[in-house]
Amino acid sequence: MDIPSIKNEEQYEALREKGYSKQKSARIANTPNAGKKGGKAKPYESWTKKDLYDQAKNVGIQGRSKMSKADLIYALRNN
């Protein structure tokens, strides 16, 4: 099975070298703004539950539809 197009090859390879699976590496490398530094993102606590849900969907967190806002924040930080 071929890996779908990777948006950030450098980040993908770095994650693979750290031992991440191909799927998780691709998911992270394809997340918009993944790996960008600068601290410009607002803390998850200031996001709406819908925004947290959408981000959880983007990174492939399972069971997100049953999660509270606090659960989504925890899952995003520990994925």
C-alpha positions as CSV (number, residue, x, y, z in Angstrom):
1,M,0.0,0.0,0.0
2,D,1.4,3.4,-1.0
3,I,1.4,6.3,1.4
4,P,-0.8,9.2,0.3
5,S,0.8,12.5,-0.6
6,I,2.7,13.9,2.3
7,K,2.6,17.7,2.7
8,N,5.7,18.0,4.9
9,E,8.1,15.3,3.8
10,E,10.9,16.5,6.1
11,Q,8.6,16.3,9.2
12,Y,7.3,12.9,8.1
13,E,10.8,11.5,7.8
14,A,11.8,13.0,11.2
15,L,8.8,11.4,12.8
16,R,9.5,8.0,11.2
17,E,13.1,8.2,12.5
18,K,11.7,8.8,16.0
19,G,9.7,5.5,15.7
20,Y,6.3,6.8,14.8
21,S,4.2,4.6,12.6
22,K,3.7,5.5,8.9
23,Q,0.1,6.4,9.5
24,K,0.7,8.6,12.5
25,S,3.7,10.3,10.8
26,A,1.6,11.0,7.7
27,R,-1.3,12.3,9.9
28,I,0.9,14.7,11.7
29,A,2.8,15.9,8.7
30,N,-0.4,16.5,6.8
31,T,-2.0,18.6,9.6
32,P,-2.1,22.3,8.6
33,N,0.6,24.3,10.4
34,A,2.0,21.1,12.0
35,G,5.6,21.6,13.0
36,K,5.5,25.4,12.8
37,K,7.0,27.2,15.7
38,G,6.4,30.6,17.1
39,G,3.8,30.1,19.8
40,K,1.1,32.0,17.8
41,A,-1.6,29.4,18.3
42,K,-4.2,30.2,21.0
43,P,-4.3,27.7,23.9
44,Y,-6.9,24.9,23.4
45,E,-8.9,26.2,26.3
46,S,-9.9,29.3,24.3
47,W,-11.0,27.2,21.3
48,T,-14.7,26.3,20.7
49,K,-15.7,22.7,21.2
50,K,-16.5,22.6,17.4
51,D,-12.9,23.8,16.6
52,L,-11.5,21.2,19.0
53,Y,-13.7,18.5,17.4
54,D,-12.5,19.5,13.9
55,Q,-8.9,19.4,14.9
56,A,-9.4,16.0,16.6
57,K,-10.9,14.8,13.3
58,N,-8.0,16.2,11.3
59,V,-5.5,14.2,13.4
60,G,-7.6,11.1,13.5
61,I,-8.7,10.9,17.2
62,Q,-11.2,8.1,17.6
63,G,-14.3,8.5,19.8
64,R,-14.3,12.3,19.5
65,S,-18.0,12.6,19.0
66,K,-18.6,11.4,22.6
67,M,-15.9,13.6,24.1
68,S,-16.4,16.7,26.2
69,K,-14.4,19.9,25.6
70,A,-12.0,18.9,28.3
71,D,-11.7,15.3,26.9
72,L,-10.9,16.8,23.4
73,I,-8.2,19.0,24.8
74,Y,-6.6,16.1,26.7
75,A,-6.8,13.8,23.6
76,L,-5.2,16.5,21.4
77,R,-2.4,17.1,23.8
78,N,-1.7,13.4,24.3
79,N,-2.2,12.1,20.8
